[in-house]
């Protein structure tokens, strides 16, 4: 596949100095974008494993890059990659949903597509995968590799075009590819068939509220006055045509937003509302769904919103 057929995604990373891992990838695939390079590497691996239908058989794919064994156990990290004399061992956290485990598994395969890692393999402990944070360039590249391995761009794009970019399609694709709703939603912003934003809301405290809560633990009589968690932006991604829109991490969901009703509904909630973009509020059309997730074996509230320019 030619580089021109690959969806790049460097964004802000493209204006920063590349790390050694990114440079090695670009040299290996002779392209000027590390995200294009890791996508080519993942596509090549799928071709070698003869994977052409979802869901991706990750144990088969992993065997082509030297993964000898995959085990699941209770642990703090999402995943670990352990080099050994007879190949690599991948460990996955049983306290996370099986679809999250699949993404973490694919993320570890991503490390093995980066020449700087295979030239000097060492224990990798990934506390969390699927964050796509550009400042952690190598981890972001492995997340992109996982997306391509689990949600091959060409097939994914065709599915979105055929079924339309909406919450119902996200749910369908989550089952088809056996990946989380969050991973499918983020992939939508990369596929070129969706013009909008994906916002993942977690129910949590602000940084100041966490400090206040820590202070109050010393005074049991203050229990009734402890701050309560609320929906805040955990992660947001926008499609290429809307890069001027930025959603601040930890921004509080606006009062009366339609998606505030998601936790008590078993269906998508649709409606227009103003969303926080820095210090201003901008009108968007939203479709949202509750998507609780496991953290440390405990179910936590999460809402996924698809936002379209109103």
N, C-alpha and C positions, 0 to 999 in steps of 0.2 A: 504494500500500500504506500502511495506517495505521501510525503509530509503534508501536502496541500489538502489532503482529505481528512486530516486529523484536526479535531477541535482543540485548540490551544486554550490555556486558561491561566497564564501567568499573572494577569492583572497587575496589582501593585508590585508583585515579585519581579515582574519583567523589568522594572526600573531600578531594581536593587542589584547589588553585586551578587552573582551566583556563588553558591558554595561548591566544594569539591565534588559532592555527589551529583549535583546538577550538571556541572561541567563534564564529568565523565559520561553521563547519559547523553548529553548533546553530541559529544565526540563519537560515542558508540553508534548513534543513529544518524549522525550528520545533519542535524537540524539545529535551529537557533533558539528553540523554546524547550525547556526541560519537560514541560507538561506534555508537549507533543511527543517528546522522546519516550517518556514513560508509557504513554498510550500506545505508541508503536511497539514497545517491548511487550506490553500485555497482549496486544493483538497477535504478535508473533507467537507468543506462548500458547494462546488459544488455538491458533492454527496448527502448531506442532502436536497439541493434544487432541486435535480433530473435534473440538467442541463447537457445535454449530446450532444447538438448541438449548434453551433454558430449561431448568436451572443448571448452572455450571457445576460440574463435578470437581470440587476443589481438591479432593485427595488425589484424583487423577492428575489434575493440572500441577499440583505441588510436587508430584513424583518426578516431573520433568525438570525441576530445578533443585532436586536433591533432598526434598523433605521425605524422611523415612517413616515418620510416625506422627500422629496427631492424638493428643490426649486431652480430656476435659476434666477439670477439677476446680474446687473452690479456691479462689485466691483473690488478692487485692487488685491485680492488674487485669486489663481486658485480655491481654495475650502476651506470650513470651516466645521468643525464637532462640533456640539453644543449639549451637553447633556441636557435633559429635563425630567420633571417628568413622561412623558408618552412615553419616548423613545428618540432616537437621531434625530436631524435635520441635513441634509446635504445641504449646499448651494454651488452652482456651478456658475462660472463666464460666463455670456452670451457673453462676448467679446471674448471668446475663441471658436475655432471650436468645433462642437458637438462631434467629435471623441476625441478631447483633454478633453472635459468635461467627457466623459465616463471613460477615464483613471483616472482623478482626483476623480471621484465618486468611482471607484474601490480602489484607494489609501486610501480614507477615510474608506472604509470597512476594509482595511488592518489594520488600527489602532485598530479596534475592534476584531482582531484576536490575539492581544498581551495582555497577562494577566496583565502586569503592567499598561496598560491603562484602561482596564475594571475594575480593582480593585480600580482605582482612576481617574474616568473620569473627564475631564475638556475641556474647549474650545480649539480646535486646529485650527490654521489659517495657512494654507499651501500657502506660496507665490507662489511657483512653484512646480509641481509634475513631476515625470519622469526624474529626474536628476541622480538618481542612484549613488550619491556621497557617497563612503564608510565612509568618515569622519563623516557624519551625519547618524549614523548607523540605528536608528529607522526609519528615513524617507526612507533610502535605502531598508530596509526590507519591508516597505509598498509599495514601487514601485515594489518589487519582487512579493508581494502578488497580486498587480494589474495585473501584467503580467500573473500570473497563472490563475486568475479569468477570464480575458478577452481572453487569448491565452493559453489554457491548453496545457501543454508540450507535452503529448503523441499525441494529435490530431495535434498540430502545427508541430511537428517533422515529422509526416507522410505526411503532406501537402508539406513540404519543400523537402522531399525525392521524392515525386511523381512529383512535378513540377520543381524542381531544384532551386538552390540558385542563383537568379538573380533579377534584378530590376523588371521585369515583374511579377515575383512571389510575390515580396513585394507589388505591386499594387493590385494583385488579393487577397492576404491575408488581406490587409487593408480593402477591401470591404467585404470580407467574415466575418471577425471578428468585423467589424465596429470599428476599432481603427486606430490611425494615422500611417503614413508610418514610422515615427521615432520609435514608440513603436514596430512595426513589425520588423524593422531593428535590433533593440537592442535585441529583443527576438531571432533572428537568431543566435547571438553570444552565446546564452545560451542553444540552443536546441541540440547541438551535431551533427547536420547534415550540418553544414556550417563551412568551414575552411577559415577564413579571418578576415577582420576588417570592422567595420562600422564607418564612420566618418560623423559627422553632422557639416556642415559649416554654420555660420551665417555671414551676411554682417554687419560689425561693425568696430569701430575704436580701435586702440591699447590703452592701458592705458595712454601712453605718449601723444597720439593724443587727447584723451579726455581732458587731462589737458590743452593742447595747445588751444583746442577749447574753454574751459572755459575762458582762458585768453583773447582770441580774441573777446569774446562777449562784452567786454568793448570798443572795437574799431570797430564801424560799417563799417568803410572804409576798414577793413581787410576781409570783407565777402568773397570776391572772392578768398582769399588765404586759406580759411579754409580747413583742411584735409578732404579727402573723405573716406567713409567707404569702406572696401574691405572684401572679404571672408576670414574668420579666423575660426580655429577649435573651435567649441562650446562644443563639446562632442565627445569622441571616445571610442569604445569598441572593444575588440578582442576576438576571440574564444579561448577556453582553450589551444589548441595546439600552440598558437602564443603569449603566455603571455610575451615573451621577447621583444615584440614590444610595444613601448609606444609613443603615440602621444601627444605632449604638448598642453594644452589648450591655445587658443588664437594665436597659430602659424599661420602665414600668408600662404595662398595658394600660391604655386609656380607660377611664371610667365609662361603663356602659357599652364597651366594645362588644359586637355580636359574639365573638369567640369566647368571651367570658362565660358563656352558657354551655360551652362544649362538655365540661366535665360531668354535667347532669343530663347529657343527651347521648343517644346511641346512633346519631346520624350527623351529617355535615351541617354546619351553621353558616348561612350565607348573609352577607349584608355589607353596606358601605360604612366606612369609619375613617377617622383621622388617625394616622400612625406616626409615631415619633421618629423624625429624621433629624438627629442632632437637636438643635434648639427650636426647630419648627415642627409643626404638625401638617401632614400632607394627606389629602383624601385618596383612599384606595378602595377598590371593590375587593372583598375578601370571601374566601371559602375556607372553612376551618373544620378540623376534626380532632377529637381527643385521641391521644396515642400514648397511654401510660407506658412507662419503661421500668425495668428492674434495675435497682442500684443497691448493691450489697444484699440482695435477696429481698429488698423492700420495694413495693410498687410505688412509683413516684408520678405525680401528675405532669403531663406534657401535652401541649397543643401544637399542631402543625397548621400553619396558615399559608394558603396560596393567595398572593395579593396581585391584583391587576390594576394598572393606572385607571382611575375613575374618569 
